[in-house]
Amino acid sequence: MRYLTIALTKGRLASKTLELLEKTGITCEEMKDKNTRKLIFVNEEKKLRFFLAKGPDVPTYVEYGAADIGVVGKDTILEEGRKLYEVLDLGFGKCRMCICGPESARELLESNRLIRVATKYPNIAKDYFLNKKHQTVEIIKLNGSIELAPIVGLSEVICDIVETGSTLRENGLKVLEEVCPLSARMVVNQVSMKMENERISAMIQDLKRIIREEQK
């Protein structure tokens, strides 16, 4: 039996995923050692290998088959646009992708005017404005504090992830439109889904059962 390789998004998503997997009987004690310098972690009994990666890299590892399974945010799946199967909403890491700005920008969105949109997610923003709203926009890619862009006049609005909205409120901005809901998702390599269908499907069913129980 070959190893199934699972790529986890570093940080909170990895911790939550491991908690969830433990409830299905899948553990990886090696990963709990905060001082380890190992890159690959193994569960010999279940023939599983785990590794941690930055969010945007997880879909790449999965598409190319370096990982059979990945856990990553829906925002990253949409932005990266990789060829893979999205098989399960894990129900944590919930937030929203939104168009935000000052109240004065609302009429610019409603009147379909040409505006500038600052974002870390140019592909998601482009798809939303061109395909859903049919509005021509200029998209400005930023990497840092997106909320700054409308305040200093770089853009009229931003396309960004909103959890509580407190940062927006503190800076005089608000959610003007919702693009889509987001949460952590499980993705699977297309070839792995065929070759290892039985093992992967069993893992998905176990996770679904735990998620259902937790939602009761």
N, C-alpha and C positions, 0 to 999 in steps of 0.2 A: 504493500500500500504506500503510495507516495504521499509526501507532505502536502497539505493545503496551506498556502501562504496568505496571511491576512495583513493588509496595510491599514494602520490606524492613524488618524489625524492627531498630531502631538497636542498635548494639553488636556483641556476639560473633556473633549469628545472621546479621547482615548480612555480616560479614567471612567467615564460613564459607560462606555462600551464594555470595558473589562468587568465592571460591576454587573452589567446585564448578562454577559457570557457566564459569569460565575453562577448565576441563578439557574443556568441550563446545564451546569456541571462541567463547564470548560474553564480551567484555571491556567494561569501562567505565573507561578511564584517569582520567577526570575525578573519579571517586569516591575515587581513591587520594590526592588532594591533601588533606591533613589541615587545611590552612588555608582551604580554600574556604568561601565563604558561600552558594554556590549551593544551591538546594533541589531542582532537577530536573536529572538527569544523562542525557545522551543518547548512544546508540550509533547514529550515522547509518547506518552500513553495514547493520546488522541491523534498523533501524527499531524500536529499543527505547528506552523512557524508564524511568528508575529514580528513586525517591525514598525517603527514610528516614522512618519514623514510629515512634511509641511502640507497643509490642506491642498493647495493647488497641484501638488505632485501626486497625490493619491490616485486620481483618475488616470493619470499617465501610467503609473505602475500597473494599474488594473487593465487598461486597454492593451498594453503590450505584453501582458501575461507574466510580468515579474511578480505580481500578486494575483491570486485567484479571486480574492474578495477584498473589498475596501470599505471603510466607514468614513464618511465625509459629509460636510454640510451641503444642502441642496443648492445654496448659492454658488458653491464651487463647481458642482456638476453642471449647472446652467452656464456658468461663465466659461468653463473649459471645453464644453461641447465634445467630449470624447465618446468613442463608440464602446458602450458597455450597457449592461442591463441594470436598471435600478429596480431592486427587488423588494425593498422593505423600508417603511418609514419607522425609525426607531423611537420616535415620540419625544426625544429630548433635544436640547439646544434650540428650542422654539423661538423664533423671532419673525420679522417681516422685512421684505425688501420694499422700500417706499421711495416716493418722490417727495422731497421736503424742501422747504424754503420759507421766506417770509410770507405773511398773508397776502401781501401785494402781488405776489407772483401767481396767485390762483387764477386771475383773469388771463394771464399769459398762457397758462395751460389750457384754459377753456376756449380761448379764441384762436388756438392753433397757430400762434405766432412763432417765428423763428427765435429760439432761445438757446442759451448755452447751458449744458448740463455737466457738472463736475461729478466724477465717480471713480471708485476703485474697480468698478464692474462695467467696462465699456460694452461688452457683448450683450449683457442683460439690458442695459440702458438702451442700446441701439434697437434690440428686438422689440422692447416695449414701445418706444416712441414710433418706430417705423411701421411695425406690423400690427400693433394693437391700437395705437392712437392715430396712425397715419399723419404724424406731425414731424416736420423736418427740424432737426436740432443739430447743434454742434456739440460734440462730446469731448470733454477735456478729461484726460486720465490723470488722476492724482494718486499718491500712495499714502499720504499722511492724513491729518485731520480734515476730513471732507467738509465739515460744518463751516470751516473758515471761508470757503470759496464764495458763498453768497454775501457774507458779511463784508468782505473786502472788494466785492464787485467783480470777481473773476467769472462768476456764473450767476444765472438767475435762480437756478434750483440745483439740488443734488439728488443723486440716486444712491441710496445707502441702506445698510441694515439698521433696523430700529428694534431695540429690545424694550426698554422702558420709556424712551423719549425724553428722559431728564436732561441729557446733553443738549438736545434741540431746544427745549424750553428755556434753559439757562442762557441760550444765545439768541433768543427771539425768533426761533424757527419752529415750524410745525409740520406734521405730516399732511401733505396736500392730496396725495393719491397713493393707493397701495398697489404694488406691482404683483407680489405673490407671497404666500406664507412660506416659511423656511423651517427646516429641522434637520437633524442628522439622518442620513440615509445609508442603507447598505447597497453596495454595487458589486456586480460580479462580471468577471471576464467572460466574453461570449463563448469562447472555446471551452473554458473550464465548466461552464454551465451544462454543456453537452457531455463532456468527458467524465465529470465528477457529479453528475446530476443528483445521484442518490444521497451522497454525503452533504452536498450543499443544501439540497431541499430539506433534509432532516434538520439541519442547523436553522434554516429559515422558519420551519414549523415550530421548533422549540422556542425560538425567540418570539414568534407571534403569540404563542401560548402565554409566555411570561408577560409580554406587553399587555395582553388582554386582561390578565389577572390584576396587573397593577392599575389598570384604568377603571376597575370596578369600584 
